[in-house]
Amino acid sequence: MAEEFVKILMNRVTSVLIQHVKDEFNQVVNVDSDMNELVKTLKSIQAILHDAEKKQIENENIKAWLKDLKLTSYDIDDALTNWNTAVDEVNGNTTRSNLRNKMYLAFVFPCFCSNRMTPLRKVAIQIRNINQTLASIDTRKNTFQFVSVPYNQNDALIELQSENLASSYADPSMIYGRDRERDDLLSKLATEDGPPIVFIWGMGGIGKTTLAQLIFNSVEKFILVLDDVWEVDVVSWKPLLLALNEGAPGSKILITSRNEEVGRKINGIMDTFMHPLGVLSDEDSWTIFKRFAFAGKSDEFCENLEDVGKKVSDKCRGLPLASETVGSFMVLKDTKEEWEHVLNDKIWQLELEDRVSNPLMLSYYDLSPAVKRCFCYCANFPKGTKIDAVNLIQIWMAQGYLYDGTVDMEITGRRHLNSLVTRSLFQDPERDKDSRAVLSVKMHDMVHDVASYLMENECLMVTEMPNKVRENRHLTVTLEDDTTFPSPPKQSKKLYTFSIQSFHDCPQIVVTQDCVTLPPEFFNNFKYLKTLDMSRNMLLVIPNDVDKLKNLCYLNLSHNPFYELPETLCNLPNLQTLKLIACYHLTKLPQSIGKLEKLRHLEIDETRSLVSLPKAVANLTSLRTLSRFLIGNDDEACSLGDLKNLNHLRGRLEIEGLNQTDVSEAKEAELEKKEHVSDLNINCLFASSVIDGLGLNPTLEVLRIDKYGGQGFPNWMADLTKLKKVRLHEWANCINLPPLGKLPLLKVLHIEGFKAITHVGSEFLGVSSSLSSTTAFPKLEKLKFSHMERWEEWNIDMMKDSKIMPCIRYLNLSQCDKLQSLPQKLLGLPIKKLRIRKCPFLKQRYQKETGVSMDMVSHISNVRIQ
C-alpha cells in the first residue's frame, strides 16, 4: 500500500512544481531544489517497496521502517496541502506584479514578512525538514538488502485484462462439496419434532454464510437466519429464543458463527443441533479453484498447468473463499513460470495473525499499487456493510487515489472496483440488469480483516467518540441508538476521513428538540480533512465555519432535515462531491454555488422542497452528476439555457419546469451535445412547444417524458435509435401514439395516462402496412399500458411477411376500462407472463374457465387477471 501512496505523492510534488514553483513562488529560497529532491528520494524508495511490503510480515524491523515511511509520507502530503492553501491565500490577496518582491522579502527578511506571506515561508521550511527525515529513511533501507522492482507500467493493462475477463468468470454463487450437509440440515429444519435451532460453526471463509443462504432458498416454510453471530452473553439471547416458543409449530432458527462457544451457550437455553462445518475435500477445493483459474482458457492451457494448479489449490487448505480468491487472480497469469512463481511464493509459509489468511494476503500482493490503496481504504466500512459502488468511487477520488491525468477519475475508479470484483476481494456484487455495471458490493469478513491488518494505526472504528486521535487518519464513529450527538475529538487536524454513522431517516415533520444543531466551532480542527460523512444524523443547522474545511473533497449531508445550507459552504475550493439526497426540507441551494469550480457530483435526489436551482449552477462546468435540473421563474434561478456549458454530465438527468421556459431556451440548452447522458427524465408540466424544440443526443438509452401537453408527439422521438427503455406518462391531450416500433433497440416500453387515446393502430408500430419483410419492435421484451380510460380498440394491420415484437415476454394492461379485446396477432407472440388488472372487458373475455376467449391465452404459462 505504501507503494501507491509514494506514487501519489510524487505526482502531487510534480504537480506543485509545474503549477507554482517554476514560477514566482521559487523566490522562496531553494523550494524548487527541495521539491526536486523529494521526488528523487521518493523514486529511490518506491523501487524497493513491493519487496519491502512482503518482507515486513516476517521482519519487525522492516515493519517499523515502513511505518516511519508511511508517517513521513503523510507529513509530505500535509505539507503539499499547506503549500497549495498558502498559494491560494497569496494569490487571492496580492497582485502578480509585486508578488516576486514579497516572496523574496518573506524568506530573506522575515521581519518584513506580512502575515499573508508567512504560511509559504513556513511550508518551505517544513519541506526542507521533511527532506532530511526522508533522506534518513532512504539511507536506512540499504540495511535490509531489498530487491529493486521498477514500477510496472503494465499495471493498467493488467487491470483492463481482469475487467475484460469478468464476462468469462465462473459464477461464484455456485456451491460445491456441501450437498450432503445441505440435505442433512434441510431434514433437521423440515421436521417439527427436532431441535428448534440449528447452529453451524466453523472457521472464517469456510462457507457458513453460503450454506445458510442455500438452505434458506430451499426451505418452503419460514425460518429465521442469524448470520455470523459472536454474542456469547446468555442474557442477551434469552428474550429472542424464548419468543420462538410463541411461534407456529415447525418454526426454526438457523445460526452461523465462527465461535463454537456461542452455540454451547444457546444450547443451554434451548435445544440446539450443533453442526461443525469442516474444510472441503481436495477434489471439491480443486473444482472451485479451476472454475476460476481456468475460466476462458484453452483446453491445452488447462492440461499443461493442471499439475501446478492442483498444488496451488492444495495450499488453499479446503477453504472455499481462498480457492475462489486465489483462482480469481491466477486466471490473469498466462505462463507456467507465473503459476510456479505463485506456487513457490514465501507467503504460503509465513505465520500470520490468526485473523489474516495467507491466500488472501497473496491475492492482495498481486494487485497493482493503485488498486491496493483502494482496497485497503475499505477497512473504514464496518463489517457486513453493503457498499454503494458510485459512493465508494467518489470517496476514493476524494482521497486522491484515482488521478492519472489521462482519463476521468470516475472511469479509473470503476476499473479499480471491477478489478476487485473479478478477483473476488469484493463479493456479492449487485449489478444493473441492463448494463451489468456493479451497483454495490460487500467484503467478506476475512477479506475485511486483511484490509484492517494492512491499515493498522491508520483506521479507527469506534462506537463512541474518542477524546484524541493521534496517528489515525481515518475515523468512523458508529453511534448506537439514543446516543447524544458527540463533539469532535481533540487533535483531529490530521484526519483525512471523518464519518459519523447514525441510521435516522429524514423526518417528514421537523421537531426541533429531536434534531441536532452543530455548534459554531464544530469544524475548527479538521485542517486536512478530505472526506466528511454526516448523513442521517438529524442535523438541523450546518454552521458557517464549514468553510474552514479548505481541503474537503467529499461532503455527504444526505437524509438530514436542515432547511438551507450556509453560503460559506461555497468557499470550499476542492469540493468534488456534494450529496444532499432525501433532504426533504431543503428549500434552496446557496446562491454562490458557482464558486465550487471543482464540483463533479451534485446529488439532490428526493429533495422535494427544492423547486429551483441558483443561476450560478451554470458555472459548474466540471459537473458529471446533476440528478435534477430545476428551472425557476425568476432572475436568480436557472433557466433551461443554463445547461449549455454542462457538457460533462453523464448518467441520469432529470429536467423539471419546462412550462417556465421557451423554444429559444430549449435550443440554447444544446442537449444534443450531452453525449454522456444516457438516462433523461423530462417533466413538461403540460408544455408542448418547448419540448419540440429540444435536440436530444442520439446516444440516449433511457427516456421518460411526463405531462407532455401536445396533441401529437415530439418529431425527434423516432430518431433516438439507441433507446432501450421508454416511459411516457400523463400525455393527457395526445390522440395518437408515437411510432415507437421503429426503435431498433427498445426493450421496455411503458405508456401511462394517455387519457385522449381511443384507438391504437399500425401507426404505433412505425411501419407501413404496404411494406413487406419489416419488423416492428424487434427487441421489445416488456410492454405495459396503464390508466388509458378511454381506449377502446387495438388493431394490428401488417403485411403477411412482416413481424411484430418477436422478443416480447411480458405484457401488462392496467385500468384500461373500455378496451374490448387484444389483437390476435399479439396473443400469438411468445409471451411468458400476462397481467390484466382493472380492465373489465378484458377480464370477461380472457378469464380462466369463464372467459369467452380464454383459449387464446391458454398457451401463456403465467397469467394473472384481476
Steps between C-alpha positions, in 0.01 A plus 500: 500500500792735572607445138194675359507773766855589398394510136211733587739728688741513206212606277396768749852638537544505123167680465609765750828543315320553171225726631681720749864445579636553148341843507523783750461278808855372454599832653453314827865398512582156355146365519548385139803289590332375818200379302721329242694333779173364639413344164848350464494338845146374460593333171795330669274364773215401269719256308534269802158539660340192342772283653491689831125459546527123463800468733344709778278205592797304631733786600397745772784740411372531144148550633628785721688650202183492289304661782752786515476536123123509513495765773749711307296452182198638679714795614595563137135484398412748775784732397382500138149577622640788706689625195192503277295671771768765550528560125123550478517753783787692340340499156176623649655785697771653283562596139732311270714810434633527855482130591867425427628774730273394783607137466867593515454722803290232669791260514815715514366765738237339721460822694352658185274202439131581492258262666379394157847384392592316820324169413707450183824560685396251769413236243832545321681437829268205574585340163872546564471325838299216349771452239749435777272242664429332168871487415561317828226248417649454154841425653355250748344296220845390387543289815217266395636395160171548322456384143432792269182460295446781248153646472287277278363705214271209413291526817222680313506234228474225763198675650342537158566131434326401823207724407470340157519151650209572733245373249669159482540459874322220678186582693609520867145426614541133400579273795712185507560232759208582731218292352495241779514761774231705330267199483569400863433849630189540288361182654568641848317820410210320332394293799285646776635256758868593479686779680364848419852635445766387255845641573775489232848588615841500335800713411471813287478448125383141530158571349258539794313796353487341155357178643247694708388691190467175305286350777287814530426496127400132520269514803134554422389584851613802702839492671701774671867517398753671728833515320850538647397530865763579767294590808557240776311680778209272595295792632503662155369184336215406733228745379544403135519127555211485743288696251541205265274300730215728391557420132304252292598132518803431285646851533879484487807715554819443301812656653856518366811597692876454512475448876390158625448646849207706366321179407568339836352801681191492280461127556489571872185707445325299230557169325746562215640279226874574475656453158876559458582593141828348387733584214427379149659190357799546269277406207229756581760767572663432161160520330447852636855610427506387137161657424658838568864442404420338163201716404525586131825303454567249224496124563872485424576770758296318766670167431850649516437675833278248677782354712621842617142614550418205727801578718388863532146383575628272779660801667152653538438227761140429412372855560249594225572873534874440457447271199274758335724799572829338399338351190367845409847650472665189354282541190706813427823295484571383147823301535617197693780710651245738651300212646812342650601836645168511689543138612845573646415837656630531859166633623360145513751413776466815712331492839253787493257625761208264560257730322716545188490237225815414302310444171320833538828680570639340185199631307561846643866507398402408144302826468642803327617772744205722406243229573678406824442850633131492407457154652657595832281807538197271525611409853316823593163335434354288782494127433198385305436843346333506161733744325348719229732489198459861384540633853816294551654633178420857607676442833805345330508807278483732802795322660708560187527135394365530145684778321709385203460800270375304198139396567220611728560402862158334508601267217825412677305432819256274315794299364647460849162391635450246220849364561417432866171336401655270240770402750229410757635750754164671464211257520123485449505764225157639420485594132285715278267272306579664167854638506630238747689779676573422865263694729616376839741253659586343833826389658521159661601532866832326431574737212410791729746362756777517241417863418488587872835330560658700220346827626616447857523834686351683202133409545306534822146364527315560828151531648589799719690812401863474619650788695808513278605374159874455471645305206160407356411666172152353457235502773158331483263540795192276493254645749270268687130575543410794725862615515548875538669652199867533597751782478795436268821364653787722600814500286298395196677718244689200357181318401435438130166322556236575762174305491226510763258220424149515638201336341230768505281572200415861430172561689186603314430760770786681672489499879776735614572327829566174314756664272868590528638850460875486453691753713674785312848363574426142393728506193788696653756219526469305174782662307575213260157336482413367153190287563215595734188285537234634736197348329199379702590697813188719539702816431285813506769767458836486322729766654668772296847380595464209257718715273799415720510159332714637217622157388163327512422310179198290603206618713199278570212671681223275366185411698522802732214744576677837455319768299800669341876489468730788595647711221841432653479143370583649160846594632620139480738520202567125474148362540430231239191325638201651681228253598163634617281197426160489676546832678124546481488845659781665305342799324798655323866458414756776569497775238881492476514131411669589170822562695540124547702466181616145574154363583437185295201341675197690631246244620161648591266204448182509712545864602130562451493848660763622255317668210782674311878519474714814531609664176862435597459126435575590137861563608551145631657380176680208669171333597464133412191440713203735534206282591237778465506817291223724636391795287382806694293805412717785631831660405695321775386154392628273224344514157510211255774673302731478801558135411703614200849468646438194719626260234676261738170383650461125486260231612155615610360853463154620600371832361203661675300814426484520120179702536717792617718525190475538121629356172802732483614377842446141386737553208753684715518203741673297226388166640623338181855556630438311826637179350570337837144543632349155453181536708279809456181582690307806375208641699318732260220614734276494191726714283523388137680744270807512725565128487454504124796738487731275698773320314596181682820306450440185292702289747227529766398158640223576751228765455206599718271788407237609754199727441555591137225739390492456122244311293769331294851407609851648470626452145842377617383197697541244223853628432632385839606163366706398806204510739454186711240620751216749449230615739240753390285623788188721505482624142145614560441667159678257270261329254749268322786293635846578361652249251720331759512173307776659292742496792733206428638448854193577714454232769261653753201727426250641750217725380287652775226759532424570131146606583406619148595178320205296374667293228846348451589380153791438269633855549630378837711237323679762293496292182286531191239232436608502135854388577600137530785336694498761775513451876334732749644511851775250410652490854200581721476269803263683738191702405269670748192720456328661800237765578366512142137555601361592154691241297253270322671332207844355422565387143814364337494510120820382332605316186520122521882486494542774759577428864406663827666474841686171446669532842196596711486315833288718728171681433321706765172692466360692796194725529414496132129516580353495149747282309294220344763247391864437419625454141515136398845553348622628835375199694674270254839638606739323745356672809599327826325726749164679458354740756152653467370722781185712522414447133140369527448408133836323475431315823167382368658384175817328623420385856596138560208252475237771437649725231358474150853522353694331778648252252689788335716545812515136612851457357639777722662334801448782751164680483347717771168679440347714774 
